[in-house]
Amino acid sequence: MKKFFILIAITTLITSASVYAGSNFTYSTPDAYKYTPESNDDGKEKILFIVDFSNSMNERLGYRTKLDVALSTLRETLPMIPSGTPVGLRVYGHKTGFTPKQSCSASQLVAPIQPNNAVNIYSRLNSINAVGWTPITYSLKQAAFFDFGDTSSRKRIILLSDGGENCDESPCDFVIELMKYRDDIRIDVIALAVGDQSANNQLKCVALVTSGKFYNANTASELKNSLEDTLNLQKEVQGKIISK
């Protein structure tokens, strides 16, 4: 048993300082968070969806699973995004692994950010199963440092999750550190039927620290209203919203 806990501790340390896709970029020093854009663009805000595909998304929400509710709502919402808006998709929890390191790095940019991308995003969503853990912090790190590219554009993450981190990291601590060096990223968070108060507080912190919005969505209707509002697709706020 002692050897097991030692193995878990070592694996967690490796995961926390993980290296992305062959890059020598690590998160171990404050310099890692500093950011100097290498190029300008047309000024359009770039949007990245990060969608939870952890196993708990198979739980019921009414007569459907949370995943079914999320996918059907996204199917209705994505076509409403203006075609010129650069948008992309990252998912997590879509794979399992034999070790905590593998499960806690199961996060993938499945649709790179680009205009006219709604149909591609939805087709990718439909090809993924909810089977794994909830590596929110790892996903936010990949998104913040890699997914948007080296541009000066405004960047917004829309995180849809039905629970909090379960990989021995804190997304709240990460964004607090990130905001010391970055002011170009905002994170809106939609908590889908999150019953655990600690997890709810964790997700709320991610939004508020980055000057984003936090939504509690406990029904399909509230999820739709939350997505429409975060995408500025309607003028009136109809969901349960907490903003900074």
N, C-alpha and C positions, 0 to 999 in steps of 0.2 A: 504493500500500500504506500509506503514512504517513497519508493522508487516511482510509483505512478504520479504522485503529486510533484515530485521533482521534474518529471518529464513534462507535465502540464505547465509548470512555471517556465521552463526553458522554452517550450513551444510558444507561450504567450509573449515572451520577450522577443523572440524571432519575428512573430507576427507583427508586433507593435513597431518594429524597425524594418519592416519588410521593404524589399526592393521591387519596383514596378517594371515588369516586362523587359528585363535586361538593362534597365537604366541604373545608374549608380546613385540615383536620388534617394535619400533617406530622410526620416523625420526626427532624427535624434538631436538636432541642434536648432537654436532659434533662427539661424541663417536659412534653414530649409523653408521657412515660412515666408521669407521675403520674396518679393515678386516685382520684376521689371518687365513690362510688356515689350516685345521686340517689334511689333507692328501695329499700325492703326487699321481701322476698318470703317465701314459706313455708319457706324454709331448705333446700329440696331442691337437691341438686347438679345443675348443668346440664352435660350431656355433649355435646361436639362431635366427630364423626368428621371427620378430614381424610384423604382417600384419594388415593393416587397414581394418576394416569391418564397418566403420561408414557409415551413410546413404548417404553421398556425393559420395561414391564409386559406387552408382547407376547412376551417371551422365554419359553422353555420352562422349566417346573419339573416334571420328570418327563415324563409324557405329555400334560400340559396347559400352557397359558400361565399365567404368574403372575396375570394378570387373571382368568382362569377360576377359578383356585384361590381368589383373594380373594373373588370374587363368590359362589361357591358356599358358602364358609365363612360369609360375612356373612349369606347367606340362612338358614343354620341357626341363627346366633347372634342376629340381631336380634329374632326373636319371643320370645326368652327374657328380654329386657329388661322389667322391670315397667312396665305400661302408664302409670303416673303419672309416670315418670321423664322429665323434659324432655331431649330428645335431638335433634340436628340433624346436617347433613352439609354439608361443604365439600369440593370436589374441586379438583385442580390438574393441569395438563398435558393437559387435555381439548381444548385448542385450540392451533393453531400461528399464527404471525404472520410478517409480512414483515420485522419488525425485532426485535432482541433485547428492546426494551421491551415489545412486544406479547406475545412468548413468555414473558417473565418476569413478566407480570402476568396470565397465564392461570390465574386462580384465582377460584372462584365459590361462594358460599353457595347451594346448590341446594335445600336443605331447611332452612328456619329452625328454630331450636330450639323444640320444644313437646312436650307429653305426647302419648302415643298416636301416635307418629310412625314406627314401625318399617316399616310397609307402604309409606308414602310414600317413606321413605329408600331402600328396596330398589328400588322402581319407578324412582326417579331414577337409581340406580346402573346399572340395566340399559339406560338410554337414552343412555349416554355411551361414547365411544370413547377409547382410549388412543393419543394421537398426538403429544404435545408434550414440553416441557422439564420441569424439576423446580424450580419456584420455591417452595421450602419456606419460606424466610424471609419472603417477601411474604405467603404464606398465613398464617403464624403472626401476623404483624402485623395482618392483617385480622381474624383470629379474636380476638386478644387485645383489640383496641380497639373492635371493632364488633359481632361476631356474638352476643355474650352479652347485650348491652344494659346499661343503667346500673343494675344491681342489686347487692346485697351478697351474693348467693348464692355458694357455692363453685362453681368452674368447672374442668372437666377436659377436656382435649383428648386424643383418642386418634389419634395420627398413625401411619398405615400407609404405609410407603414402601419401595421396593426399591432406593433409592440416595440419595446425598447431593445437596446443593445444586449446581446448575450455572449459577447466575445471578449470579456475582460478589458474593454476599452470604454471610454466615455465620450460620446459625441459632443456633449456639453463642454467638457474640458478642451476638446479639440477646437471647437469654434471660438471659444474664448481666446485661445492662443492664436488662432488664425486671424482674428479681428485686430490683434495688436499690429499686424503688418499689412493687412489687406482691407480695402474699402470698396472693392469692385464686385463683391459677391453678396447676394441676398438669398436666404433660404426660407421658402414657405413650406410649412409642414402640415400635412393632413393626417390626423390620427384616426384610423379606421377602427371604430369599435374597440378602443383600447380600454380594458377594464382595470388594469393595474395602475394605481396612482403614481408610483415611482416611475414607471415607464412613461406615463403621460407627462410628468414633470420634466423628464429627460428630453422628450421630444419638444416640449414647449420652450425649453431653454435654447435649443438649437435655433428655433425661429426668432425668438426675441433678441438674442445676443447679436444676430445678424441683421436686425431691423426688418425681419420678415414677418409674415402673418402665421398664426397658428389656428388650425381648424379642428374641432371635434366633429367627426362625422359618424353617426351611429345608425344611419339608414342610407339607402340608396339615394334618396332625395337630397339628404344633407351632403352626401359625397358629390353629387352633381352640382349643387349650388356652390360648394367649396371650390371645385375645379373651375367653374365658370368665373368665380370671383378672382381667384388667383391669376387667371389668364386674362382678366379684364374683359370678359365676354358679356358682362351685364353691368348695368349702372348701379343697381340696387343690391345691397348685401342681404342675402336671405339665409345664410347658414349661421352656425354658432362660431363667431370669430373673436379671437383675442389678439389685438395688435399692440405694438409698442407705442 
